[in-house]
């Protein structure tokens, strides 16, 4: 392989040349570069001033840092923002969206001045926070502080795993799958707990492909952060195992933007391949705004017309002009397009050489990159024999182990609950530095089994980053109750429409003796309230297999599969048995038809269940039949999938003419009224649980076949009045 993969763009005063990264010691910084940086500051002030709200200060003071990345250091091609050989950039303080938007404008990603002028307005390409899939060049939606930095760890995981899948033997820095993940983070990001979780993992994983610029400006909305945040961040990160550097532009007592010093620090960070790197960059927010720099006011509000004019005077711009960009500056920065094309061409030569030398790996890469599953992959799905009771968590583990060999893109693990969640693909190495192997877990940097430790929130954020950073499919596991710790990351995966997968076990009071702190009650309802999240609660082992099949065939949104601790019956799907399990893919289906005298009839009542409670509906159907009442049982493992079906199918399962209906689920009734209607009944749990064996809990809390039977009779009485 050639050395071009270790090359980066550097100005020699006349143009851009490519030199080995190890030689990047000097930075040519021209008057045009300086004017470009000052233009960024003025554009940030103008954009926020025009709309009347926003966050100008950080974009102004971070102008040199962002410019260095996009114009001098990053490997990227504005003509192809999805080029797989690109470096990734994550702006974690998403409120400072102009930090990214202005770089995308200058570099030629498709944003123009009109887009900056329409910041934070209806229909614009420049919403208040960067949104994945909405604006070219935005790698991730960053809004809630901490999520960007936490997910960037997943981006770094993704790069390493894909290199291991496709090109594991290549020398360091010589693979077409090598790239750097660059991150800008803020004081706010570093205060959020999720970044502590994820950064600890990044240090443990020795992610040398991750470089973070920490904008240490000591200002938040409540002004000076000394009221709440005084720790030594770099000492904390050194303890995590990170490579740390400090660049302080205030150390002389005057504010001096030493761009060369920052550049040297970034080069050193990129060259450190054994550890993630963080650079604390001490800035003055809003510099050089004459009266509002270094205040909370410039963090989150417009400068005001007078201050914007004064800023322009300080920088030598015409205060009477807005959104004024010197054509020379734009022509210079748009040189990123040509440089990107050259970098892309050099990379393509290396990629083609790799593909020619590794045809099987190239075929695998092409398939995974297209998120295309192998032909007949689902033939590997296990079929579970009827009559044997199996917990759905155990069934899920068997499914993962059956499909693992044919789906190398599928990887994941647990937040320290592997044996409980059944998330381990057996025989696969752990994704850890070899030196981190233990007696129980052996691994290497390219392994498959993830260990998140007791870091549920970071686990979800990292899975998001993996899903965004490449095209593999990752999952994380924990107890359903601890989905509460993951909710911000879950919501973002739904907002972005990415196929992150969550494995949630111990799904109800059925977990038993651990008691109410571990027994989910409101979680199913609240997770279903997250728009775009599929919540899948299979009723038996074969439903689990079809749930996984359907989840993996979908690439447009996230899903959580919700599984039992306790054993459940496995239904007989043969001729004359229960409904075809393929109905799982439609979210709800007729599991057992209403019958009278051995013939299928129009139901007197419909019993709708999910998960472990479907067996209660089946038992109630038998009890009702003994009294001459014909009940249909509907298994509804995924409300979202069912609602996505056409009206004819939904009517075939839940005919409008049948008003008598009962839902049964060991959680809140919230959400089920939509399906049972005014005459319907819900058998549910409207309070917290208790510590006892699961059979006692279901009996004492009235979640029983007897309760479903009585609810059916009550509903029939109401429906016939």
C-alpha positions in Angstrom: 0.0 0.0 0.0 1.2 3.5 -0.7 1.8 6.1 1.9 -0.9 8.4 0.7 -3.2 7.3 3.4 -1.0 9.1 5.9 -1.1 12.3 3.9 -3.0 15.4 4.7 -3.5 18.8 3.1 -1.2 21.7 4.1 -0.8 25.1 2.5 2.7 25.9 1.1 1.7 29.5 0.5 0.7 28.9 -3.1 -1.6 26.0 -2.9 -2.3 22.8 -1.1 0.2 20.0 -1.1 0.0 16.5 0.4 2.7 15.5 2.8 2.9 12.6 5.4 1.1 13.5 8.6 4.3 12.9 10.6 5.8 15.9 8.8 3.0 18.3 9.6 5.0 20.6 11.8 4.6 24.0 10.3 1.4 25.8 9.3 1.3 28.5 6.7 -1.3 31.0 7.8 -1.9 33.7 5.2 -3.8 37.0 5.3 -6.6 35.3 3.5 -6.8 32.6 6.2 -7.0 35.4 8.8 -9.7 37.2 6.9 -11.6 34.0 6.4 -11.6 33.4 10.2 -12.8 36.9 10.8 -15.4 36.5 8.2 -16.7 33.5 10.2 -17.1 35.6 13.3 -19.0 38.3 11.4 -21.3 35.8 9.7 -22.1 34.2 13.0 -23.0 37.6 14.5 -25.0 38.5 11.4 -27.0 35.3 11.3 -28.1 35.4 14.9 -28.8 39.1 14.7 -31.1 38.6 11.7 -33.2 35.9 13.2 -33.1 37.5 16.6 -32.1 34.5 18.6 -29.4 31.8 18.7 -25.9 31.2 19.9 -23.2 33.4 18.3 -20.5 33.5 20.9 -19.0 30.0 20.6 -19.1 30.1 16.8 -17.1 33.3 17.0 -14.4 32.2 19.3 -14.1 28.7 17.8 -13.7 30.1 14.3 -9.9 29.4 14.1 -10.3 25.8 15.5 -13.1 24.8 13.1 -11.4 26.5 10.2 -8.2 24.6 10.9 -10.1 21.3 10.9 -12.1 21.9 7.7 -9.4 23.7 5.7 -6.1 22.3 6.9 -6.4 19.0 8.6 -9.5 16.9 7.9 -9.7 14.5 5.0 -13.1 15.2 3.4 -14.7 15.8 0.0 -17.4 18.4 0.0 -18.7 16.9 -3.3 -19.4 13.6 -1.5 -20.3 14.0 2.2 -20.9 10.3 2.4 -17.5 9.2 1.1 -16.5 6.3 3.3 -12.9 7.4 3.4 -13.7 10.7 5.0 -12.7 11.8 8.5 -15.8 12.3 10.6 -16.6 15.6 12.4 -18.9 15.8 15.4 -20.0 19.2 16.8 -21.2 18.2 20.3 -22.4 21.6 21.4 -25.2 21.6 18.8 -26.5 24.9 19.9 -23.4 26.4 18.3 -24.6 25.1 14.9 -23.1 28.0 13.1 -19.7 26.6 14.0 -20.5 23.8 11.5 -22.8 25.6 9.1 -20.3 28.3 8.2 -17.6 25.7 7.6 -19.9 23.8 5.3 -20.7 27.1 3.4 -17.0 28.0 3.1 -15.9 24.6 2.0 -18.6 24.1 -0.6 -20.9 21.5 0.8 -24.0 23.2 -0.8 -24.9 25.8 1.8 -24.9 29.3 0.5 -25.2 32.7 2.1 -29.0 32.6 1.8 -29.0 29.5 4.0 -27.0 31.3 6.7 -29.4 34.2 6.4 -32.3 31.8 7.0 -30.8 30.3 10.2 -33.4 28.8 12.6 -36.3 29.5 10.3 -39.0 27.4 8.7 -37.8 25.1 6.0 -34.2 26.2 6.1 -31.1 24.0 5.8 -29.8 25.6 8.9 -32.0 24.6 11.8 -31.2 25.6 15.4 -29.2 22.5 16.0 -27.6 20.4 13.3 -29.9 17.6 12.1 -28.7 14.4 10.5 -30.1 13.7 7.1 -31.3 17.3 6.7 -28.1 19.2 5.9 -25.2 17.8 3.8 -22.1 17.4 5.9 -23.9 16.9 9.2 -22.8 13.5 10.6 -25.2 13.4 13.7 -28.0 15.3 15.3 -26.6 17.1 18.3 -29.0 18.9 20.6 -28.9 17.6 24.1 -25.4 18.3 25.4 -23.1 15.4 25.8 -24.7 13.2 23.2 -22.3 14.3 20.4 -19.2 13.5 22.4 -20.6 10.3 23.8 -21.7 9.1 20.3 -18.3 10.1 18.8 -16.9 7.2 20.9 -19.2 5.0 18.9 -17.9 6.5 15.6 -14.4 5.5 16.7 -15.7 2.0 17.6 -17.2 1.7 14.2 -14.0 2.7 12.4 -12.0 0.1 14.2 -14.6 -2.7 13.8 -14.9 -2.1 10.1 -11.2 -2.1 9.6 -11.1 -5.4 11.4 -13.8 -6.8 9.2 -12.2 -5.7 5.9 -8.5 -5.0 6.3 -7.2 -6.3 9.6 -3.6 -7.1 8.5 -2.8 -3.7 7.1 -0.1 -1.7 8.8 -1.3 1.2 11.0 -2.3 4.1 8.8 -2.2 2.3 5.6 -5.8 0.9 5.3 -8.5 2.7 3.3 -10.6 2.1 6.3 -8.4 4.3 8.6 -9.8 7.7 9.4 -9.9 10.1 12.3 -13.0 11.2 14.3 -12.7 14.9 15.1 -14.9 16.4 17.8 -15.6 19.8 19.2 -17.0 19.7 22.8 -18.0 22.4 25.2 -17.9 23.0 29.0 -21.6 21.9 28.9 -20.7 18.6 27.2 -18.0 17.9 29.8 -20.5 18.4 32.6 -23.0 15.9 31.3 -22.8 12.5 32.9 -23.1 10.6 29.7 -19.7 12.0 28.5 -18.0 10.7 31.6 -19.4 7.2 30.9 -18.4 7.2 27.2 -15.0 8.9 27.7 -14.1 6.3 30.3 -14.9 3.6 27.8 -12.9 5.4 25.1 -9.8 5.5 27.3 -10.3 1.8 28.2 -10.6 1.0 24.5 -7.4 3.0 23.6 -9.2 4.7 20.7 -6.4 6.4 19.0 -8.6 7.5 16.2 -10.5 9.9 18.3 -9.5 13.6 18.8 -11.5 16.0 20.9 -11.1 19.8 21.1 -12.6 20.9 24.4 -13.6 24.5 24.1 -12.8 25.6 27.7 -14.4 29.1 27.7 -15.8 29.0 31.3 -19.2 30.5 30.2 -22.6 29.0 30.1 -26.1 30.4 30.0 -25.8 31.3 33.8 -22.6 33.1 32.9 -19.3 32.1 34.7 -19.1 28.3 35.1 -17.3 28.7 38.4 -20.7 28.7 40.1 -21.0 25.0 39.2 -18.0 23.6 37.4 -14.4 24.0 38.6 -12.8 20.5 38.2 -9.6 19.9 36.3 -11.0 18.3 33.2 -7.7 17.2 31.8 -6.7 15.5 35.0 -10.0 13.6 34.8 -9.3 12.6 31.2 -5.7 11.6 32.0 -7.2 9.3 34.6 -9.4 7.8 31.9 -6.3 7.0 29.9 -6.5 9.8 27.4 -3.6 11.8 25.8 -4.1 15.3 27.0 -2.8 18.7 25.9 -3.6 22.3 26.9 -3.6 25.3 24.6 -4.4 28.5 26.5 -4.9 31.6 24.5 -5.3 33.7 27.7 -2.0 32.7 29.4 -0.2 35.9 28.7 -2.9 38.0 30.3 -4.0 39.2 26.9 -6.0 37.2 24.4 -3.8 35.8 21.7 -5.1 33.3 19.2 -2.0 31.2 18.6 -3.2 29.2 15.7 0.2 27.6 15.2 0.1 26.2 18.7 -3.4 24.7 18.2 -2.3 23.2 14.9 0.7 21.6 16.4 -1.5 20.2 19.2 -3.9 18.8 16.7 -1.1 17.2 14.7 0.3 15.6 17.8 -3.2 14.3 18.8 -3.7 12.7 15.4 -0.2 11.1 15.6 -1.1 9.6 19.0 -2.6 6.3 17.9 -2.6 4.4 21.2 -5.0 6.6 23.1 -7.8 9.0 22.4 -6.7 12.6 22.6 -8.3 15.7 24.1 -7.0 19.3 23.8 -8.2 21.8 26.2 -8.5 25.0 24.2 -8.9 28.0 26.5 -10.9 30.6 24.6 -12.8 33.8 25.4 -16.4 33.3 24.2 -17.5 35.9 21.7 -14.1 37.3 21.1 -13.6 40.1 19.9 -17.0 41.5 20.6 -16.1 44.8 22.4 -18.5 44.7 25.3 -20.2 41.2 25.4 -17.2 38.9 25.0 -16.7 36.5 28.0 -20.3 36.9 29.2 -23.3 34.6 29.4 -25.3 37.1 27.2 -23.2 36.3 24.1 -23.6 32.6 24.7 -27.3 32.4 23.9 -28.6 35.6 22.4 -28.1 38.1 19.6 -25.4 40.7 20.1 -27.6 43.6 19.2 -27.2 45.9 16.3 -24.8 48.3 18.0 -22.5 45.5 19.2 -22.5 43.8 15.8 -21.5 47.1 14.2 -18.8 47.5 16.8 -17.5 44.0 16.2 -17.3 44.7 12.4 -15.3 47.8 13.1 -12.9 46.0 15.3 -12.3 43.4 12.6 -12.1 45.9 9.7 -15.5 45.1 8.1 -18.0 47.6 6.9 -20.6 47.9 9.7 -23.2 48.9 7.1 -23.0 45.6 5.3 -24.4 42.2 6.5 -23.5 38.8 5.3 -20.6 40.3 3.4 -18.0 37.7 2.1 -15.0 38.8 0.1 -15.0 36.8 -3.2 -11.3 36.2 -2.6 -12.0 34.5 0.7 -14.7 32.3 -0.7 -12.6 31.3 -3.7 -9.8 30.4 -1.4 -11.9 28.3 1.0 -13.8 26.6 -1.8 -10.5 25.2 -2.8 -11.5 22.5 -0.3 -13.6 21.1 -3.2 -10.5 20.5 -5.4 -8.4 19.3 -2.5 -11.2 16.9 -1.5 -11.4 15.6 -5.0 -7.6 14.9 -5.0 -7.7 13.3 -1.6 -10.7 11.2 -2.8 -8.8 10.1 -5.9 -5.7 9.1 -4.0 -7.8 7.2 -1.6 -9.8 5.5 -4.4 -6.5 4.2 -5.9 -5.7 2.6 -2.6 -9.2 1.3 -2.1 -9.3 -0.2 -5.6 -5.9 -1.9 -5.0 -7.3 -3.3 -1.7 -10.5 -4.5 -3.4 -8.5 -6.2 -6.2 -6.2 -8.0 -3.6 -9.1 -8.9 -1.3 -12.2 -9.8 -3.4 -14.1 -11.6 -0.7 -13.6 -8.8 1.8 -14.6 -6.3 -1.0 -17.8 -8.2 -1.6 -18.5 -8.2 2.1 -17.8 -4.5 2.4 -20.0 -3.7 -0.6 -22.9 -5.7 0.9 -22.6 -4.2 4.3 -22.1 -0.7 3.0 -25.4 -1.1 1.1 -27.0 -2.4 4.3 -28.1 -5.4 2.3 -28.6 -8.7 4.1 -27.1 -11.9 2.6 -29.4 -14.0 0.4 -31.3 -16.6 2.4 -29.8 -15.3 5.7 -33.1 -16.0 7.4 -32.7 -19.7 6.8 -30.3 -19.6 9.8 -33.1 -18.5 12.1 -33.9 -21.2 14.6 -37.3 -22.8 14.9 -38.3 -23.6 18.4 -40.4 -26.8 19.0 -43.8 -26.5 20.4 -44.5 -27.6 23.9 -41.3 -26.5 25.5 -41.3 -23.5 27.8 -38.6 -21.0 27.0 -38.0 -17.5 28.2 -37.9 -14.9 25.4 -34.5 -13.6 26.6 -33.1 -17.2 26.2 -34.7 -17.5 22.8 -33.2 -14.1 21.8 -29.7 -15.4 22.7 -30.3 -18.5 20.6 -31.3 -16.4 17.7 -28.3 -14.1 18.0 -26.0 -17.1 18.1 -27.7 -18.7 15.1 -27.5 -15.7 12.8 -24.2 -14.4 14.1 -22.1 -16.6 11.7 -24.0 -15.3 8.6 -24.2 -11.7 9.7 -20.7 -10.5 10.6 -22.0 -6.9 10.6 -24.1 -7.7 13.7 -22.3 -7.0 16.9 -23.1 -5.8 20.4 -23.2 -6.6 24.1 -24.5 -5.7 27.4 -24.2 -3.1 30.2 -22.6 -5.7 32.5 -25.6 -8.0 32.2 -24.5 -10.4 29.4 -25.6 -13.5 31.1 -29.0 -12.0 32.0 -29.6 -10.3 28.7 -28.3 -13.2 26.6 -26.5 -10.8 24.3 -23.2 -12.7 23.7 -22.5 -14.2 20.3 -20.6 -17.3 21.6 -17.2 -18.0 20.4 -16.6 -14.4 19.3 -13.8 -12.4 20.7 -14.5 -9.3 22.8 -14.0 -5.8 21.3 -11.1 -4.7 23.6 -7.4 -4.2 23.4 -5.8 -7.7 23.8 -4.2 -6.5 27.1 -7.7 -6.0 28.6 -8.6 -9.7 28.2 -9.7 -11.4 31.4 -10.1 -15.0 32.5 -13.8 -14.9 31.4 -13.5 -12.7 28.3 -10.7 -12.9 25.6 -10.6 -10.3 22.9 -8.7 -8.1 20.5 -9.3 -4.6 19.0 -11.3 -6.1 16.2 -13.6 -8.2 18.3 -17.3 -8.5 18.2 -18.7 -8.7 21.8 -19.1 -5.3 23.4 -18.7 -4.7 27.1 -20.2 -1.4 28.2 -19.8 -1.9 31.9 -22.5 -0.3 34.0 -23.0 2.6 31.6 -26.4 2.2 30.1 -26.6 5.8 28.8 -23.2 5.6 27.1 -24.1 2.2 25.7 -27.1 3.7 23.8 -25.1 6.7 22.6 -22.2 4.5 21.5 -24.6 2.3 19.5 -25.9 5.4 17.8 -22.4 6.4 16.9 -21.6 3.0 15.6 -24.7 3.1 13.4 -23.9 6.5 12.1 -20.1 6.0 11.7 -20.5 3.1 9.4 -23.0 0.5 8.2 -22.7 -2.3 10.7 -25.6 -3.2 13.0 -25.0 -2.8 16.7 -27.1 -3.5 19.7 -26.8 -2.9 23.5 -28.5 -4.8 26.3 -29.8 -4.0 29.7 -32.9 -4.5 31.8 -36.0 -2.7 30.6 -36.2 -0.6 33.7 -32.8 0.9 32.9 -34.1 2.1 29.5 -34.8 5.2 31.6 -31.1 5.9 31.8 -30.9 5.6 28.0 -33.9 7.7 27.0 -32.1 10.8 25.5 -30.0 8.6 23.2 -33.0 6.5 22.3 -35.0 9.6 21.4 -32.2 10.9 19.2 -31.9 7.6 17.3 -35.6 7.8 16.6 -35.3 11.5 15.6 -32.5 10.7 13.2 -34.2 7.6 11.8 -31.2 5.2 12.3 -31.4 1.5 13.0 -29.9 1.4 16.5 -31.1 -1.7 18.4 -31.8 -2.1 22.1 -32.2 -5.4 23.8 -34.3 -5.0 27.0 -34.9 -8.0 29.2 -36.6 -8.5 32.6 -39.6 -6.8 31.1 -42.2 -6.8 33.9 -43.1 -7.9 37.4 -42.3 -11.3 36.0 -38.7 -10.7 37.0 -39.9 -11.4 40.5 -37.9 -11.1 43.7 -35.8 -8.1 42.8 -38.8 -6.0 43.6 -40.3 -2.7 42.5 -37.0 -0.9 41.8 -36.3 -3.3 39.0 -39.9 -4.0 37.8 -40.9 -1.8 34.9 -44.5 -0.5 35.0 -44.6 2.7 32.9 -41.6 1.9 30.6 -43.5 0.2 27.8 -46.0 3.0 27.5 -43.4 5.7 27.7 -41.2 4.0 25.2 -44.1 3.7 22.8 -44.5 7.4 23.1 -41.2 8.0 21.5 -42.1 8.8 17.9 -40.2 6.5 15.5 -39.2 3.9 18.0 -40.4 0.3 17.4 -41.1 -1.4 20.7 -41.3 -5.2 20.1 -42.5 -7.5 22.8 -42.7 -11.1 21.5 -44.9 -13.7 23.1 -43.0 -16.9 22.5 -39.6 -18.1 21.2 -40.7 -18.2 17.6 -42.1 -14.7 17.8 -38.6 -13.7 19.0 -37.0 -15.1 15.9 -39.4 -13.2 13.7 -39.0 -10.1 15.7 -35.2 -10.2 15.1 -35.8 -10.9 11.4 -38.1 -7.9 11.1 -35.8 -5.6 13.1 -32.8 -6.4 11.0 -34.7 -6.0 7.7 -35.5 -2.5 8.7 -32.9 0.2 8.3 -35.0 3.4 8.7 -35.5 3.6 12.4 -34.5 2.1 15.8 -36.1 -0.8 17.6 -36.1 -2.2 21.1 -36.8 -5.9 21.7 -38.4 -6.5 25.1 -37.9 -9.9 26.6 -38.9 -12.0 29.6 -36.9 -13.5 32.4 -39.5 -16.2 33.1 -40.3 -19.1 30.8 -43.2 -18.9 28.4 -45.0 -21.6 26.4 -44.0 -22.1 22.8 -47.1 -22.3 20.6 -47.8 -25.1 18.1 -47.9 -23.4 14.7 -48.7 -26.5 12.8 -51.9 -27.3 10.9 -54.8 -26.6 13.1 -52.6 -24.8 15.6 -51.9 -21.2 16.3 -51.6 -18.5 13.7 -48.5 -18.3 11.4 -45.7 -16.6 13.2 -44.9 -14.5 10.2 -47.7 -12.3 11.4 -45.2 -10.8 13.8 -43.8 -8.7 11.0 -47.1 -7.0 10.8 -47.1 -6.1 14.4 -50.3 -7.8 15.3 -52.0 -10.9 14.0 -54.6 -13.5 14.9 -52.9 -16.0 17.1 -56.0 -18.0 17.8 -59.3 -17.6 16.0 -62.7 -17.4 17.7 -64.5 -20.8 17.5 -67.8 -22.3 18.3 -68.4 -26.0 17.9 -65.1 -26.5 16.2 -65.7 -23.9 13.5 -64.2 -20.4 13.1 -66.8 -17.7 13.8 -67.1 -14.0 14.2 -65.7 -13.2 17.6 -67.9 -12.2 20.5 -64.8 -10.6 22.0 -61.2 -9.9 21.0 -58.4 -10.5 23.5 -55.2 -8.5 22.7 -52.0 -9.4 24.5 -48.3 -8.8 24.3 -45.3 -10.7 25.5 -45.8 -13.0 28.5 -49.5 -12.0 28.9 -50.5 -13.5 25.6 -50.7 -16.9 27.4 -53.3 -15.4 29.7 -55.4 -14.4 26.8 -55.1 -17.9 25.4 -56.2 -19.4 28.7 -59.1 -17.0 28.9 -60.2 -17.9 25.4 -60.5 -21.6 26.5 -62.4 -20.6 29.7 -64.8 -18.4 27.7 -65.3 -21.2 25.1 -66.4 -23.4 27.9 -69.2 -20.9 28.6 -70.1 -20.6 24.9 -68.3 -17.3 24.3 -66.2 -17.2 21.2 -63.0 -15.2 21.7 -60.3 -14.3 19.2 -56.7 -13.9 20.6 -54.6 -11.3 18.9 -50.9 -11.2 19.6 -49.6 -7.7 19.2 -45.8 -7.7 19.7 -45.3 -4.3 18.1 -48.0 -1.6 18.1 -45.9 0.5 15.7 -45.7 -2.2 13.1 -49.4 -2.9 13.4 -50.3 0.8 12.9 -48.1 0.9 9.8 -50.3 -1.7 8.1 -53.0 -0.7 5.7 -56.5 -0.3 7.0 -57.8 -3.5 5.4 -55.3 -5.6 7.2 -56.0 -3.8 10.5 -59.7 -4.4 10.0 -59.1 -8.1 9.4 -57.4 -8.4 12.7 -59.5 -6.0 14.7 -62.9 -5.7 12.9 -64.7 -2.5 13.9 -67.9 -4.4 14.3 -66.6 -6.3 17.3 -66.8 -3.7 20.1 -66.1 -6.1 23.0 -62.3 -6.1 23.5 -59.8 -6.7 26.2 -56.1 -5.8 26.3 -53.8 -7.5 28.8 -50.2 -6.3 29.5 -48.3 -6.2 32.8 -47.8 -2.5 32.6 -49.8 0.7 32.4 -53.0 0.6 30.4 -51.9 3.9 28.9 -52.2 3.6 25.1 -54.5 0.6 24.9 -57.8 2.5 24.8 -57.0 3.2 21.1 -57.4 -0.5 20.5 -60.1 -1.6 22.9 -62.5 1.3 22.4 -65.1 2.7 24.7 -66.6 -0.7 25.6 -63.3 -2.3 26.0 -61.4 -3.3 29.2 -57.7 -3.3 30.1 -56.1 -5.8 32.4 -53.0 -3.8 33.5 -50.7 -2.7 36.3 -51.4 0.8 37.5 -49.0 0.8 40.5 -45.5 -0.4 41.4 -44.6 -4.0 42.0 -43.3 -5.9 45.0 -40.7 -8.4 45.9 -41.9 -12.0 45.5 -41.8 -14.8 43.0 -43.4 -13.9 39.7 -46.4 -16.3 40.0 -47.4 -14.7 43.3 -47.1 -11.2 41.9 -49.3 -11.9 38.8 -51.9 -13.6 41.1 -51.9 -10.9 43.8 -52.0 -8.0 41.3 -54.8 -9.6 39.3 -53.0 -10.1 36.0 -54.5 -13.6 35.4 -56.5 -15.6 33.0 -59.4 -15.2 35.4 -59.2 -11.5 35.3 -59.1 -11.5 31.5 -62.1 -13.8 31.4 -64.1 -11.5 33.6 -63.0 -8.4 31.7 -64.2 -10.1 28.5 -67.6 -10.7 30.0 -67.8 -7.1 31.2 -66.8 -5.8 27.8 -69.4 -7.9 26.0 -72.1 -6.6 28.4 -71.1 -3.0 27.7 -70.8 -3.6 24.0 -74.4 -5.0 23.7 -76.1 -2.3 25.7 
